[in-house]
Structure formats: structure tokens, C-alpha cells
Amino acid sequence: MQDHHSQTKQLLEKIEELIESSDLEQLKELLMISRSSDVAEVVEVLDEIARQVLFDLLDPKEAGEVLEKIDEATRSEVVEDMSSEALGTIVSSLPPDEAADVIAELSDAQTEHILGCISNEESEQLEKLLSYEEDTAGGIMTPEVVKVQIDQTIRDAIRAYREADHNEHFFYVYVVDYNNKFVGAVDIHTLLKYPRSTNIHEIMDDEMPVIHQSDDQEVIANTFRKNDLISAPVIDDNHILLGRITVDDIVDVMEEEAEEDVLKMAGTHPDELDTRSTFRAAMVRLPWLLICMTCGMVFSIIVQQFFQEQFKNPVLWANLLMFLPAVAAIGGNSGMQTSTVVVRGLATGDLAALDMLQVYMRECRIAIIVAIFCAIISGLVAHIGMNLFSNITATDINTIGFSVGLAMLAAIMVSTSLGLLLPFLFRRIGIDPAISSGPLITTSNDIISSVVFFSICLTLMHIL
């Protein structure tokens, strides 16, 4: 990892040096021998003028590979500085799915102009891909496939494979009927094992998992993972073969989904990464922070209201407040642990994780064990601490010890239940469950824990 970082840094320094000295010939040679992924990393940290110099020197195919690999915020700035003619040339050099990703970020006027600069066949392909939702199978698939009809032979399949785009990697030859409906697939290894006169339907796999055009990319990633796929056909409602999705697409999807979940759990959104504007990024983060701030104010009001109830015994109340942060923190963290585990299970699509009752029983048993341990330890610490460092009465010390222990037990159980129920609830109403692992559950658990803590304290004060 360090070696790669050092090499990329050296490449950046060399490129900046050549741009500074205007040695464009040597810079062009350097770009020709450099990997597109390394150049993409460099482009993301260069200023606008330096980026333009680089893209002017790259040939269309290399420029397309770099453009496809840079982050969306940088890509948006780069394409804004390019002419429609230059973009059209680059788009023509890209695979259809990657070209569609680039065009999707352009204005309607730019898109229309670029589609007019490329061939009718390419334009129709891109328009079809752009009609699908971005995060669905239709939005990430490529329409380029190798296919033969069900009554053809291995010889026909090999011929079709040889005539396909040499820049693409095809792992399967797909088999269709006369209506272009998908009926099976043959991997290249199997294709070479039999005589060329063999009929393709005799060796095809007619149980290969298929992807529907409207399937969400997270569902697709789980299908690939569970079936160890390297490629899968995409079909429509009528089982018509539309294209294919390959494992490299799924790697991008998994990275995107993981990044999206992490950002949502932190109370922000992937849109923040799509812009270089600090103001826009701040506006993405602000709503969740305002929600948390409001909840924090509610928390403060709750503390103030309970404190008013205990104005006759301010010393006892002051000592109780010392343990409120610990109760709230443990309650919030236990709830977040549960919600994170549940969100992970829902994301993987495992049947065991989708059974709410089964998940609840498991998490409930875990919570009981954790709650008992935390309750005993916190209660003892509070009791011993008050004995050593406080001058309050034995009755008040017992009250604090019991209050802290019981509040810890109750807070963990309530927060765990909330951490379990919220992801399932959000999933049911169509909201990403990852949101439930963020500031929402943390702040909610703080409020719930404080109410539980103070309620137990008041109850015990009247009993003891």
C-alpha cells in the first residue's frame, strides 16, 4: 500500500514539474506509460488548468478510462471545461455502460449535443441505458453480449465470440430463442471441451441465475455473492435478454453501497462527495445536525424538569446527575451495536437476518447478558464511589446505587429494542435502514435513557 502511495506521489510530482516547465512532449510520453488508475488519482488533486492540460494530451480511449475512474465531483468539473466535440469522441471510446455514467452527469443540452455527435447505433444504446434508474440493473449493465440461438452449434458460438468487441471480456455465450428470450448460457471453458458440431442446447446451463432490469444494485450484489458469479444476464419482464453485468461492476456497486451506508450512519449523504462546494457539503450535513440539536434541547428540558421535582434534595440530585452521561452513553452504544448488526444483515439479504422474530430473540438474549453485567458493575461502582467520595446519607447512597444499576439495565434493554425495530421499520416504509444506525438512534437513546434513569430515581426515592 505504501509503495503504491509513493509511486502515485512521485507521478504527481513529475507531472506537476513537466506542466510547470511546459515540457508537453515528455508529459505525453509519461502519460502513455502510466496506468489510467494512477493518472485518475493525480487528476483529482490537480488544479483546473493542469487537469485540462492532461486531458488535452491523452488520446480519447485513455481519457475515457481516466474520466471513468475519477470521483464524481472532479468528473463534473472536468466535463464542464470540455467541448461537446471532445466529449463525444471520448464517449465513443468508452463501453456503453461507462459512457452512460459520464453522460448522466451532463446538462440536457450537452447530452443532446453529444448524442448527435456519435453514431445512431451508439446513440440509441446510450439513450436506452439512460432511461433506466441509476442504481438498478438496467443502469449498471452493458448491452454488449455474445449470444447464439438455441439451435446453433459450438462453431457458431465461437464465431460470435470472435466477432465480438475485443476490448470487452466475455465469460459466457448466452443462448436465446427466436424471440431473443434468454434460455441458458455456456461458459468459455465448457465451449472448448466439446466438438464444434455439438448443438449449443446440449451443453448450456439453463439454471443460471438471471438479473431483472429493475433489480436494485444491492440485491444484484447479493445475488453475485451467494452464487459466486463472475457475470450474469439481465432480462426484462418478458425474459428478453437485454445485456449483462460483470463482477467488476459489482465491485464498484459494493464500494458504493458501503460508502453510502457509512455516510448515512454518520448523518450525511453521498451527495456531499459529488460536489467540491463547501457550502453545498455543509447544507447536506446540516439537516441531521439540526435534528440532533433539537433532540439535545429536548434532553436538556427533560433534565431541567426532573431537577425541579427534586429541589428539596439538591445534593442527592447533583450526585445522581454525575452518572447520567454513563447511562446515556451505554444505552446509546448498545442500541447502535444492535442496529448496526441488523442493518448489516438486511443489506446482505440473508434469510436469517430478514426474520425479525429470530433476530429479536438473538439480540434480546445478548442484551440481557450485557445489561446484567453493566447493571451490576455500574451499580457497585456508583455505590462504592459515593461511599468513598460523598458525604450523603446511607439511604441516599443506596438510592443512587440501585438507580444507576436499574437505569443501566433498563436503558440497555430499551435501546436494544429500538436499535432492532427501527431498521425493520425503515425498511418496511422504503427508507434506507442505514439511517437508523446514525445520529437518529444515538440521540433518541440519549433521551430515552435519561427519562428511564430519572423515572427510576424518582420511584426509588419514594420507596427507600
Secondary structure as a PSIPRED ss2 file (coil, helix, strand):
# PSIPRED VFORMAT (PSIPRED V4.0)

   1 M C   1.000  0.000  0.000
   2 Q H   0.000  1.000  0.000
   3 D H   0.000  1.000  0.000
   4 H H   0.000  1.000  0.000
   5 H H   0.000  1.000  0.000
   6 S H   0.000  1.000  0.000
   7 Q H   0.000  1.000  0.000
   8 T H   0.000  1.000  0.000
   9 K H   0.000  1.000  0.000
  10 Q H   0.000  1.000  0.000
  11 L H   0.000  1.000  0.000
  12 L H   0.000  1.000  0.000
  13 E H   0.000  1.000  0.000
  14 K H   0.000  1.000  0.000
  15 I H   0.000  1.000  0.000
  16 E H   0.000  1.000  0.000
  17 E H   0.000  1.000  0.000
  18 L H   0.000  1.000  0.000
  19 I H   0.000  1.000  0.000
  20 E H   0.000  1.000  0.000
  21 S C   1.000  0.000  0.000
  22 S C   1.000  0.000  0.000
  23 D C   1.000  0.000  0.000
  24 L H   0.000  1.000  0.000
  25 E H   0.000  1.000  0.000
  26 Q H   0.000  1.000  0.000
  27 L H   0.000  1.000  0.000
  28 K H   0.000  1.000  0.000
  29 E H   0.000  1.000  0.000
  30 L H   0.000  1.000  0.000
  31 L H   0.000  1.000  0.000
  32 M H   0.000  1.000  0.000
  33 I H   0.000  1.000  0.000
  34 S C   1.000  0.000  0.000
  35 R C   1.000  0.000  0.000
  36 S H   0.000  1.000  0.000
  37 S H   0.000  1.000  0.000
  38 D H   0.000  1.000  0.000
  39 V H   0.000  1.000  0.000
  40 A H   0.000  1.000  0.000
  41 E H   0.000  1.000  0.000
  42 V H   0.000  1.000  0.000
  43 V H   0.000  1.000  0.000
  44 E C   1.000  0.000  0.000
  45 V C   1.000  0.000  0.000
  46 L C   1.000  0.000  0.000
  47 D C   1.000  0.000  0.000
  48 E H   0.000  1.000  0.000
  49 I H   0.000  1.000  0.000
  50 A H   0.000  1.000  0.000
  51 R H   0.000  1.000  0.000
  52 Q H   0.000  1.000  0.000
  53 V H   0.000  1.000  0.000
  54 L H   0.000  1.000  0.000
  55 F H   0.000  1.000  0.000
  56 D H   0.000  1.000  0.000
  57 L H   0.000  1.000  0.000
  58 L C   1.000  0.000  0.000
  59 D C   1.000  0.000  0.000
  60 P H   0.000  1.000  0.000
  61 K H   0.000  1.000  0.000
  62 E H   0.000  1.000  0.000
  63 A H   0.000  1.000  0.000
  64 G H   0.000  1.000  0.000
  65 E H   0.000  1.000  0.000
  66 V H   0.000  1.000  0.000
  67 L H   0.000  1.000  0.000
  68 E H   0.000  1.000  0.000
  69 K H   0.000  1.000  0.000
  70 I C   1.000  0.000  0.000
  71 D C   1.000  0.000  0.000
  72 E H   0.000  1.000  0.000
  73 A H   0.000  1.000  0.000
  74 T H   0.000  1.000  0.000
  75 R H   0.000  1.000  0.000
  76 S H   0.000  1.000  0.000
  77 E H   0.000  1.000  0.000
  78 V H   0.000  1.000  0.000
  79 V H   0.000  1.000  0.000
  80 E H   0.000  1.000  0.000
  81 D C   1.000  0.000  0.000
  82 M C   1.000  0.000  0.000
  83 S C   1.000  0.000  0.000
  84 S H   0.000  1.000  0.000
  85 E H   0.000  1.000  0.000
  86 A H   0.000  1.000  0.000
  87 L H   0.000  1.000  0.000
  88 G H   0.000  1.000  0.000
  89 T H   0.000  1.000  0.000
  90 I H   0.000  1.000  0.000
  91 V H   0.000  1.000  0.000
  92 S H   0.000  1.000  0.000
  93 S H   0.000  1.000  0.000
  94 L C   1.000  0.000  0.000
  95 P C   1.000  0.000  0.000
  96 P H   0.000  1.000  0.000
  97 D H   0.000  1.000  0.000
  98 E H   0.000  1.000  0.000
  99 A H   0.000  1.000  0.000
 100 A H   0.000  1.000  0.000
 101 D H   0.000  1.000  0.000
 102 V H   0.000  1.000  0.000
 103 I H   0.000  1.000  0.000
 104 A C   1.000  0.000  0.000
 105 E C   1.000  0.000  0.000
 106 L C   1.000  0.000  0.000
 107 S C   1.000  0.000  0.000
 108 D H   0.000  1.000  0.000
 109 A H   0.000  1.000  0.000
 110 Q H   0.000  1.000  0.000
 111 T H   0.000  1.000  0.000
 112 E H   0.000  1.000  0.000
 113 H H   0.000  1.000  0.000
 114 I H   0.000  1.000  0.000
 115 L H   0.000  1.000  0.000
 116 G H   0.000  1.000  0.000
 117 C H   0.000  1.000  0.000
 118 I C   1.000  0.000  0.000
 119 S C   1.000  0.000  0.000
 120 N H   0.000  1.000  0.000
 121 E H   0.000  1.000  0.000
 122 E H   0.000  1.000  0.000
 123 S H   0.000  1.000  0.000
 124 E H   0.000  1.000  0.000
 125 Q H   0.000  1.000  0.000
 126 L H   0.000  1.000  0.000
 127 E H   0.000  1.000  0.000
 128 K H   0.000  1.000  0.000
 129 L H   0.000  1.000  0.000
 130 L H   0.000  1.000  0.000
 131 S C   1.000  0.000  0.000
 132 Y C   1.000  0.000  0.000
 133 E C   1.000  0.000  0.000
 134 E C   1.000  0.000  0.000
 135 D C   1.000  0.000  0.000
 136 T E   0.000  0.000  1.000
 137 A H   0.000  1.000  0.000
 138 G H   0.000  1.000  0.000
 139 G H   0.000  1.000  0.000
 140 I H   0.000  1.000  0.000
 141 M C   1.000  0.000  0.000
 142 T E   0.000  0.000  1.000
 143 P C   1.000  0.000  0.000
 144 E C   1.000  0.000  0.000
 145 V C   1.000  0.000  0.000
 146 V C   1.000  0.000  0.000
 147 K E   0.000  0.000  1.000
 148 V E   0.000  0.000  1.000
 149 Q E   0.000  0.000  1.000
 150 I C   1.000  0.000  0.000
 151 D C   1.000  0.000  0.000
 152 Q C   1.000  0.000  0.000
 153 T E   0.000  0.000  1.000
 154 I H   0.000  1.000  0.000
 155 R H   0.000  1.000  0.000
 156 D H   0.000  1.000  0.000
 157 A H   0.000  1.000  0.000
 158 I H   0.000  1.000  0.000
 159 R H   0.000  1.000  0.000
 160 A H   0.000  1.000  0.000
 161 Y H   0.000  1.000  0.000
 162 R H   0.000  1.000  0.000
 163 E H   0.000  1.000  0.000
 164 A C   1.000  0.000  0.000
 165 D C   1.000  0.000  0.000
 166 H C   1.000  0.000  0.000
 167 N C   1.000  0.000  0.000
 168 E C   1.000  0.000  0.000
 169 H C   1.000  0.000  0.000
 170 F C   1.000  0.000  0.000
 171 F C   1.000  0.000  0.000
 172 Y E   0.000  0.000  1.000
 173 V E   0.000  0.000  1.000
 174 Y E   0.000  0.000  1.000
 175 V E   0.000  0.000  1.000
 176 V E   0.000  0.000  1.000
 177 D C   1.000  0.000  0.000
 178 Y C   1.000  0.000  0.000
 179 N C   1.000  0.000  0.000
 180 N C   1.000  0.000  0.000
 181 K E   0.000  0.000  1.000
 182 F E   0.000  0.000  1.000
 183 V E   0.000  0.000  1.000
 184 G E   0.000  0.000  1.000
 185 A E   0.000  0.000  1.000
 186 V E   0.000  0.000  1.000
 187 D E   0.000  0.000  1.000
 188 I H   0.000  1.000  0.000
 189 H H   0.000  1.000  0.000
 190 T H   0.000  1.000  0.000
 191 L H   0.000  1.000  0.000
 192 L C   1.000  0.000  0.000
 193 K C   1.000  0.000  0.000
 194 Y C   1.000  0.000  0.000
 195 P C   1.000  0.000  0.000
 196 R C   1.000  0.000  0.000
 197 S C   1.000  0.000  0.000
 198 T C   1.000  0.000  0.000
 199 N E   0.000  0.000  1.000
 200 I H   0.000  1.000  0.000
 201 H H   0.000  1.000  0.000
 202 E H   0.000  1.000  0.000
 203 I C   1.000  0.000  0.000
 204 M C   1.000  0.000  0.000
 205 D E   0.000  0.000  1.000
 206 D C   1.000  0.000  0.000
 207 E C   1.000  0.000  0.000
 208 M C   1.000  0.000  0.000
 209 P C   1.000  0.000  0.000
 210 V C   1.000  0.000  0.000
 211 I E   0.000  0.000  1.000
 212 H E   0.000  0.000  1.000
 213 Q C   1.000  0.000  0.000
 214 S C   1.000  0.000  0.000
 215 D C   1.000  0.000  0.000
 216 D E   0.000  0.000  1.000
 217 Q H   0.000  1.000  0.000
 218 E H   0.000  1.000  0.000
 219 V H   0.000  1.000  0.000
 220 I H   0.000  1.000  0.000
 221 A H   0.000  1.000  0.000
 222 N H   0.000  1.000  0.000
 223 T H   0.000  1.000  0.000
 224 F H   0.000  1.000  0.000
 225 R H   0.000  1.000  0.000
 226 K H   0.000  1.000  0.000
 227 N H   0.000  1.000  0.000
 228 D C   1.000  0.000  0.000
 229 L C   1.000  0.000  0.000
 230 I C   1.000  0.000  0.000
 231 S E   0.000  0.000  1.000
 232 A E   0.000  0.000  1.000
 233 P E   0.000  0.000  1.000
 234 V E   0.000  0.000  1.000
 235 I E   0.000  0.000  1.000
 236 D C   1.000  0.000  0.000
 237 D C   1.000  0.000  0.000
 238 N C   1.000  0.000  0.000
 239 H C   1.000  0.000  0.000
 240 I E   0.000  0.000  1.000
 241 L E   0.000  0.000  1.000
 242 L E   0.000  0.000  1.000
 243 G E   0.000  0.000  1.000
 244 R E   0.000  0.000  1.000
 245 I E   0.000  0.000  1.000
 246 T E   0.000  0.000  1.000
 247 V H   0.000  1.000  0.000
 248 D H   0.000  1.000  0.000
 249 D H   0.000  1.000  0.000
 250 I H   0.000  1.000  0.000
 251 V H   0.000  1.000  0.000
 252 D H   0.000  1.000  0.000
 253 V H   0.000  1.000  0.000
 254 M H   0.000  1.000  0.000
 255 E H   0.000  1.000  0.000
 256 E H   0.000  1.000  0.000
 257 E H   0.000  1.000  0.000
 258 A H   0.000  1.000  0.000
 259 E H   0.000  1.000  0.000
 260 E H   0.000  1.000  0.000
 261 D H   0.000  1.000  0.000
 262 V H   0.000  1.000  0.000
 263 L H   0.000  1.000  0.000
 264 K H   0.000  1.000  0.000
 265 M H   0.000  1.000  0.000
 266 A C   1.000  0.000  0.000
 267 G C   1.000  0.000  0.000
 268 T C   1.000  0.000  0.000
 269 H C   1.000  0.000  0.000
 270 P H   0.000  1.000  0.000
 271 D H   0.000  1.000  0.000
 272 E H   0.000  1.000  0.000
 273 L H   0.000  1.000  0.000
 274 D H   0.000  1.000  0.000
 275 T C   1.000  0.000  0.000
 276 R C   1.000  0.000  0.000
 277 S C   1.000  0.000  0.000
 278 T H   0.000  1.000  0.000
 279 F H   0.000  1.000  0.000
 280 R H   0.000  1.000  0.000
 281 A H   0.000  1.000  0.000
 282 A H   0.000  1.000  0.000
 283 M H   0.000  1.000  0.000
 284 V H   0.000  1.000  0.000
 285 R H   0.000  1.000  0.000
 286 L H   0.000  1.000  0.000
 287 P H   0.000  1.000  0.000
 288 W H   0.000  1.000  0.000
 289 L H   0.000  1.000  0.000
 290 L H   0.000  1.000  0.000
 291 I H   0.000  1.000  0.000
 292 C H   0.000  1.000  0.000
 293 M H   0.000  1.000  0.000
 294 T H   0.000  1.000  0.000
 295 C H   0.000  1.000  0.000
 296 G H   0.000  1.000  0.000
 297 M H   0.000  1.000  0.000
 298 V H   0.000  1.000  0.000
 299 F H   0.000  1.000  0.000
 300 S H   0.000  1.000  0.000
 301 I H   0.000  1.000  0.000
 302 I H   0.000  1.000  0.000
 303 V H   0.000  1.000  0.000
 304 Q H   0.000  1.000  0.000
 305 Q H   0.000  1.000  0.000
 306 F H   0.000  1.000  0.000
 307 F H   0.000  1.000  0.000
 308 Q H   0.000  1.000  0.000
 309 E H   0.000  1.000  0.000
 310 Q C   1.000  0.000  0.000
 311 F C   1.000  0.000  0.000
 312 K C   1.000  0.000  0.000
 313 N C   1.000  0.000  0.000
 314 P H   0.000  1.000  0.000
 315 V H   0.000  1.000  0.000
 316 L H   0.000  1.000  0.000
 317 W H   0.000  1.000  0.000
 318 A H   0.000  1.000  0.000
 319 N H   0.000  1.000  0.000
 320 L H   0.000  1.000  0.000
 321 L H   0.000  1.000  0.000
 322 M C   1.000  0.000  0.000
 323 F C   1.000  0.000  0.000
 324 L H   0.000  1.000  0.000
 325 P H   0.000  1.000  0.000
 326 A H   0.000  1.000  0.000
 327 V H   0.000  1.000  0.000
 328 A H   0.000  1.000  0.000
 329 A H   0.000  1.000  0.000
 330 I H   0.000  1.000  0.000
 331 G H   0.000  1.000  0.000
 332 G H   0.000  1.000  0.000
 333 N H   0.000  1.000  0.000
 334 S H   0.000  1.000  0.000
 335 G H   0.000  1.000  0.000
 336 M H   0.000  1.000  0.000
 337 Q H   0.000  1.000  0.000
 338 T H   0.000  1.000  0.000
 339 S H   0.000  1.000  0.000
 340 T H   0.000  1.000  0.000
 341 V H   0.000  1.000  0.000
 342 V H   0.000  1.000  0.000
 343 V H   0.000  1.000  0.000
 344 R H   0.000  1.000  0.000
 345 G H   0.000  1.000  0.000
 346 L H   0.000  1.000  0.000
 347 A H   0.000  1.000  0.000
 348 T H   0.000  1.000  0.000
 349 G C   1.000  0.000  0.000
 350 D C   1.000  0.000  0.000
 351 L H   0.000  1.000  0.000
 352 A H   0.000  1.000  0.000
 353 A H   0.000  1.000  0.000
 354 L H   0.000  1.000  0.000
 355 D C   1.000  0.000  0.000
 356 M H   0.000  1.000  0.000
 357 L H   0.000  1.000  0.000
 358 Q H   0.000  1.000  0.000
 359 V H   0.000  1.000  0.000
 360 Y H   0.000  1.000  0.000
 361 M H   0.000  1.000  0.000
 362 R H   0.000  1.000  0.000
 363 E H   0.000  1.000  0.000
 364 C H   0.000  1.000  0.000
 365 R H   0.000  1.000  0.000
 366 I H   0.000  1.000  0.000
 367 A H   0.000  1.000  0.000
 368 I H   0.000  1.000  0.000
 369 I H   0.000  1.000  0.000
 370 V H   0.000  1.000  0.000
 371 A H   0.000  1.000  0.000
 372 I H   0.000  1.000  0.000
 373 F H   0.000  1.000  0.000
 374 C H   0.000  1.000  0.000
 375 A H   0.000  1.000  0.000
 376 I H   0.000  1.000  0.000
 377 I H   0.000  1.000  0.000
 378 S H   0.000  1.000  0.000
 379 G H   0.000  1.000  0.000
 380 L H   0.000  1.000  0.000
 381 V H   0.000  1.000  0.000
 382 A H   0.000  1.000  0.000
 383 H H   0.000  1.000  0.000
 384 I H   0.000  1.000  0.000
 385 G H   0.000  1.000  0.000
 386 M H   0.000  1.000  0.000
 387 N H   0.000  1.000  0.000
 388 L H   0.000  1.000  0.000
 389 F H   0.000  1.000  0.000
 390 S C   1.000  0.000  0.000
 391 N C   1.000  0.000  0.000
 392 I C   1.000  0.000  0.000
 393 T C   1.000  0.000  0.000
 394 A H   0.000  1.000  0.000
 395 T H   0.000  1.000  0.000
 396 D H   0.000  1.000  0.000
 397 I H   0.000  1.000  0.000
 398 N H   0.000  1.000  0.000
 399 T H   0.000  1.000  0.000
 400 I H   0.000  1.000  0.000
 401 G H   0.000  1.000  0.000
 402 F H   0.000  1.000  0.000
 403 S H   0.000  1.000  0.000
 404 V H   0.000  1.000  0.000
 405 G H   0.000  1.000  0.000
 406 L H   0.000  1.000  0.000
 407 A H   0.000  1.000  0.000
 408 M H   0.000  1.000  0.000
 409 L H   0.000  1.000  0.000
 410 A H   0.000  1.000  0.000
 411 A H   0.000  1.000  0.000
 412 I H   0.000  1.000  0.000
 413 M H   0.000  1.000  0.000
 414 V H   0.000  1.000  0.000
 415 S H   0.000  1.000  0.000
 416 T H   0.000  1.000  0.000
 417 S H   0.000  1.000  0.000
 418 L H   0.000  1.000  0.000
 419 G H   0.000  1.000  0.000
 420 L H   0.000  1.000  0.000
 421 L H   0.000  1.000  0.000
 422 L H   0.000  1.000  0.000
 423 P H   0.000  1.000  0.000
 424 F H   0.000  1.000  0.000
 425 L H   0.000  1.000  0.000
 426 F H   0.000  1.000  0.000
 427 R H   0.000  1.000  0.000
 428 R H   0.000  1.000  0.000
 429 I C   1.000  0.000  0.000
 430 G C   1.000  0.000  0.000
 431 I C   1.000  0.000  0.000
 432 D C   1.000  0.000  0.000
 433 P H   0.000  1.000  0.000
 434 A H   0.000  1.000  0.000
 435 I H   0.000  1.000  0.000
 436 S H   0.000  1.000  0.000
 437 S H   0.000  1.000  0.000
 438 G C   1.000  0.000  0.000
 439 P H   0.000  1.000  0.000
 440 L H   0.000  1.000  0.000
 441 I H   0.000  1.000  0.000
 442 T H   0.000  1.000  0.000
 443 T H   0.000  1.000  0.000
 444 S H   0.000  1.000  0.000
 445 N H   0.000  1.000  0.000
 446 D H   0.000  1.000  0.000
 447 I H   0.000  1.000  0.000
 448 I H   0.000  1.000  0.000
 449 S H   0.000  1.000  0.000
 450 S H   0.000  1.000  0.000
 451 V H   0.000  1.000  0.000
 452 V H   0.000  1.000  0.000
 453 F H   0.000  1.000  0.000
 454 F H   0.000  1.000  0.000
 455 S H   0.000  1.000  0.000
 456 I H   0.000  1.000  0.000
 457 C H   0.000  1.000  0.000
 458 L H   0.000  1.000  0.000
 459 T H   0.000  1.000  0.000
 460 L H   0.000  1.000  0.000
 461 M H   0.000  1.000  0.000
 462 H H   0.000  1.000  0.000
 463 I H   0.000  1.000  0.000
 464 L C   1.000  0.000  0.000
